[in-house]
Amino acid sequence: MTASRQRPARRPRMSDADTRSRMLSAAVDLLAERGVTVGLDGLALEDVIRHADVSRTSAYRRWPTRDAFHADVLLEVARGTDLPGIGARVVAEAEAVLEEPWVDLGTVAGRHELFVELMRLSFQADLEGVLASPQFGAYLALRAAFASVPEPDLRDELAAELQVSERRTLARGAAILAGAARLLGLRLVAPLDAPDGYTVVARAVSAMTTGSVIAAQVDPALVHATQQLAPFGVARTAAWSVPTFTLTGLVLGHLEPDPGSAALDADDVRRALLRLVEEGRVAAGRPEAAQSVTTQRSSWSDSASRSAAVTHNP
C-alpha cells in the first residue's frame, strides 16, 4: 500500500491592502540596503515579491507595470519612517538622570542644568537613531534626488508627500520642545514668543539635524565622537558630540527663565516625560500635520496601471 501524497499547504489568501503593505515595506527595506535612485535601478518586482513573500499573481494584479510599482515605492519612501525606539531611550536615560544627586529642581540654575542634560540626551539619541536607520537614509536620499524625477505628476506628488513628512516632524519636535521648556520653567524670548515660535525652532533643529546626519553618513565620527564638556553654564561635565552641542545651543539661544513657572519635583518630571513623548506622537498625527495628498491622487502611477492592465498577463 502506497502512502498517499500530501498536497502542499495552500498559501492563505491575502487582501489587496496586505499585499500592498508587505510589498512596499519589502521594497523600502531593499532600497535601504542598495541605495535610492529616482529610477529605482536594480529594484526588480520579482525580487520584492520574494522578499515580501506574497503571491506573484496578486502583486502583478496590484501593479501591472514596473513604472506603476516604482511610483508607489517612491511615494512610500517619501512618507518617511518613525523611529519609536528613540523616545523610549530618552525616557529611560532621563529617568536615570533624575536619580543623580546633582539634580536640583528647586532653583533656576538646577532646572537649567537638567534641561541642558535632557537636550543632550535627546539630540544624541535622535542623531544616532536616524544615522543607524537604513530606511531613514533612503528617505534622505529621495529628498535630495526627487527633483530629477522626469514625470511632472509623480514629481509633484513626491514633493507633497515630502512636505507632509516634514510637517509631521516639525509638529512632533515643536510639541516636545514646548512641553520640556514649560516643564522646567523656560519660555521663548522675542521675536519667537509668538504662537508658532516653537515650530520655527523645530524647523531650525530639523534642518541642522538633517545636515549633520548627511555629513555623518560620510564620517560617522561626527555623531559618535564626543568630548567631555561643561557648556552653557552647567556645573558638571558630560560627553558632547559636535552636532549635539550645536543643536542644544540653538535651542537655548531662544529661551529664558519664566518667573511664573510652577514648582515641581522628580516625580512630576518622570510623569511629564512620558506625556511629552505621547504629545509629540499625537501632534504628528493631527490632520493639519499628517494630511496626505495620496487620497486625492490624480496619480501618474494609477493611470499607468490602468493603461497597462489590458496587456499584462502575469
C-alpha positions in Angstrom: 0.0 0.0 0.0 1.5 3.3 -1.0 1.3 6.3 1.1 -1.0 9.0 -0.2 0.7 12.1 -1.5 0.1 15.2 0.6 -0.5 18.3 -1.2 1.5 21.4 -0.1 -0.4 23.7 2.1 -2.1 26.4 0.1 -0.9 30.0 0.8 -3.6 31.8 2.9 -5.4 34.4 0.7 -4.0 37.9 1.4 -6.1 41.0 0.9 -5.0 43.6 -1.6 -4.2 46.0 1.3 -2.0 43.5 3.0 -0.2 42.7 -0.3 0.4 46.4 -0.9 1.7 46.9 2.6 4.0 44.0 2.5 5.3 44.8 -0.9 6.0 48.4 -0.2 7.7 47.6 3.2 9.9 45.0 1.5 10.8 47.4 -1.3 11.8 50.1 1.2 13.9 47.6 3.1 15.7 46.6 -0.2 16.3 50.2 -1.1 17.7 50.9 2.3 20.2 48.1 1.6 21.0 49.0 -2.0 20.5 52.8 -2.1 18.0 55.0 -3.7 18.0 56.4 -7.3 15.0 58.1 -8.8 14.7 55.4 -11.4 15.0 52.7 -8.8 17.6 50.9 -10.9 18.0 47.4 -9.8 14.7 47.1 -7.8 13.1 44.3 -9.7 9.5 43.5 -8.9 10.3 39.8 -8.7 12.9 40.4 -6.0 10.4 42.3 -4.0 7.8 39.6 -4.3 10.2 37.1 -3.0 11.3 39.3 -0.1 7.7 40.2 0.8 6.5 36.5 0.4 3.3 37.4 -1.4 1.5 35.9 -4.3 3.1 36.8 -7.6 -0.4 37.0 -9.2 -1.7 39.3 -6.5 1.4 41.6 -6.9 1.0 41.9 -10.6 -2.7 42.4 -10.3 -2.0 45.4 -8.0 0.9 46.7 -10.1 0.6 45.6 -13.8 3.7 47.6 -14.7 7.2 48.3 -13.3 6.6 52.0 -13.5 3.4 51.8 -11.5 5.1 49.9 -8.8 8.2 52.2 -8.7 5.9 55.2 -8.4 4.2 53.8 -5.3 7.6 52.8 -3.8 9.0 56.3 -4.2 5.8 57.7 -2.6 6.2 55.2 0.3 9.8 56.3 0.8 8.7 60.0 0.8 6.4 59.4 3.7 9.4 58.8 5.9 9.7 56.5 8.8 9.0 56.7 12.5 11.7 55.7 15.0 9.8 54.9 18.2 12.8 53.5 19.9 14.4 56.9 20.3 11.6 58.2 22.6 11.9 55.1 24.8 15.7 55.5 25.0 15.5 59.2 26.0 12.8 58.5 28.7 14.9 55.7 30.2 18.1 57.8 30.2 16.3 60.8 31.6 14.7 58.7 34.4 18.2 57.5 35.3 19.4 61.1 35.4 16.7 62.0 37.9 18.2 59.6 40.4 21.5 61.6 40.3 22.3 63.6 43.4 23.2 66.7 41.5 19.6 67.2 40.2 18.1 70.3 41.9 14.6 71.2 40.7 14.2 73.9 43.4 16.4 76.5 41.7 16.5 78.2 38.4 20.1 77.0 37.9 19.2 73.5 38.8 16.3 73.3 36.3 18.6 74.9 33.7 21.2 72.2 34.3 18.6 69.4 33.9 17.1 71.0 30.8 20.6 71.1 29.2 21.2 67.4 30.1 17.8 66.4 28.6 18.6 68.2 25.4 22.0 66.5 25.2 20.4 63.1 25.7 17.6 63.7 23.3 19.6 65.1 20.5 22.3 62.4 20.8 19.7 59.7 20.8 18.0 61.2 17.8 21.2 61.6 15.8 22.3 58.1 16.5 18.9 56.6 15.8 18.5 58.4 12.5 22.0 57.7 11.3 21.6 53.9 12.1 18.3 53.7 10.2 18.7 52.5 6.6 15.1 53.4 6.0 15.7 57.0 7.0 18.8 57.0 4.9 16.6 56.1 1.9 14.3 58.9 2.8 17.1 61.5 2.9 18.4 60.2 -0.4 15.0 60.7 -2.0 14.7 64.2 -0.5 18.0 65.1 -2.3 17.1 63.5 -5.6 13.3 63.8 -6.1 13.6 66.9 -8.2 15.1 64.9 -11.0 12.1 62.6 -11.4 11.1 63.1 -15.1 7.3 62.7 -14.7 5.8 66.0 -13.6 2.7 64.5 -11.9 4.8 62.0 -9.9 7.4 64.7 -9.0 4.6 66.9 -7.6 3.2 64.0 -5.6 6.6 63.3 -4.2 7.1 66.9 -3.2 3.7 67.0 -1.5 4.4 63.8 0.5 7.9 65.1 1.5 6.2 68.2 2.8 3.7 66.1 4.8 6.6 64.2 6.3 8.4 67.4 7.2 5.2 68.9 8.8 4.9 65.8 10.9 8.5 66.1 12.1 8.0 69.7 12.9 4.8 69.1 14.8 6.4 66.4 16.9 9.5 68.5 17.6 7.6 71.6 18.4 5.3 69.8 20.9 8.2 68.1 22.7 10.3 71.3 22.9 7.4 73.4 24.1 6.5 70.8 26.7 10.0 70.3 28.0 10.6 74.1 28.2 7.4 74.7 30.2 8.1 71.8 32.4 11.5 73.2 33.5 10.4 76.8 33.8 11.6 78.2 30.4 9.9 80.3 27.8 10.7 81.7 24.3 12.2 85.1 24.0 11.2 87.7 21.4 10.9 87.6 18.5 10.0 83.9 18.7 7.5 84.3 21.6 4.6 84.2 19.1 2.3 81.1 18.9 4.4 79.5 16.1 7.7 80.2 17.9 8.5 76.6 18.8 7.7 75.5 15.2 10.4 77.9 14.0 12.9 76.5 16.4 11.9 72.9 15.5 12.4 73.8 11.8 15.9 75.0 12.5 16.6 71.9 14.6 15.3 69.6 11.8 17.4 71.3 9.2 20.6 71.1 11.4 19.9 67.5 12.3 19.4 66.6 8.6 22.7 68.3 7.7 24.5 66.6 10.5 23.2 63.1 9.5 24.1 63.6 5.9 27.7 64.6 6.9 27.9 61.7 9.3 27.0 59.3 6.5 30.4 60.1 5.2 32.1 60.4 8.6 30.1 58.7 11.4 32.6 60.1 13.9 30.8 63.4 13.6 28.0 61.9 15.6 29.8 59.2 17.7 32.9 61.1 18.7 32.4 63.1 21.9 34.3 65.4 24.2 33.9 66.0 28.0 32.5 69.5 28.3 30.5 71.6 30.8 28.9 74.1 28.4 26.0 76.6 28.6 26.6 77.5 32.3 26.3 74.0 33.7 28.4 72.8 36.6 29.2 69.2 35.5 30.9 67.7 32.5 29.3 65.2 30.1 30.0 63.7 26.7 29.1 66.1 23.9 29.3 65.4 20.2 29.6 68.5 17.9 26.1 68.2 16.5 24.5 67.8 20.0 26.5 70.8 21.3 25.3 72.9 18.3 21.7 71.8 18.5 21.5 72.5 22.2 23.0 75.9 21.8 20.5 76.7 19.0 17.5 75.9 21.4 19.0 77.7 24.4 19.6 80.8 22.4 15.8 81.4 22.2 14.8 80.6 25.8 14.8 82.4 29.1 13.6 81.5 32.7 9.9 82.0 33.2 9.3 83.7 36.5 5.8 82.4 36.6 6.7 78.7 36.3 5.3 76.3 38.9 7.4 74.3 41.4 7.9 70.6 40.6 9.7 67.5 41.9 11.3 64.5 40.3 8.1 62.5 40.2 6.4 65.4 38.3 9.2 65.2 35.7 9.0 61.5 35.4 5.3 61.6 34.6 5.8 64.5 32.3 8.5 62.8 30.3 6.1 60.0 29.3 3.5 62.6 28.4 5.9 64.5 26.2 6.7 61.5 24.0 2.9 60.8 23.6 2.2 64.5 23.0 4.8 64.5 20.2 3.2 61.4 18.6 -0.3 62.9 18.8 0.9 66.3 17.4 2.5 64.5 14.4 -0.7 62.6 13.7 -3.1 65.6 13.7 -4.8 66.2 10.4 -3.1 69.5 9.9 0.3 67.8 10.2 -0.4 64.5 8.7 -2.8 65.2 5.8 -1.8 63.1 2.9 -2.2 64.0 -0.7 -2.4 60.4 -1.8 -6.2 60.2 -1.1 -6.7 62.6 -4.0 -4.1 61.3 -6.4 -4.5 62.3 -10.0 -1.9 59.6 -9.9 0.5 59.2 -12.6 1.1 55.6 -11.3 -2.6 54.7 -11.3 -3.0 55.9 -14.8 0.0 53.9 -15.8 -1.6 50.9 -14.2 -4.9 51.3 -16.0 -3.3 51.7 -19.4 -1.2 48.6 -19.0 -3.8 46.3 -17.3 -5.3 45.1 -20.6 -2.0 43.8 -21.9 -0.3 42.3 -18.9 -0.5 38.5 -18.3 1.2 37.6 -15.0 
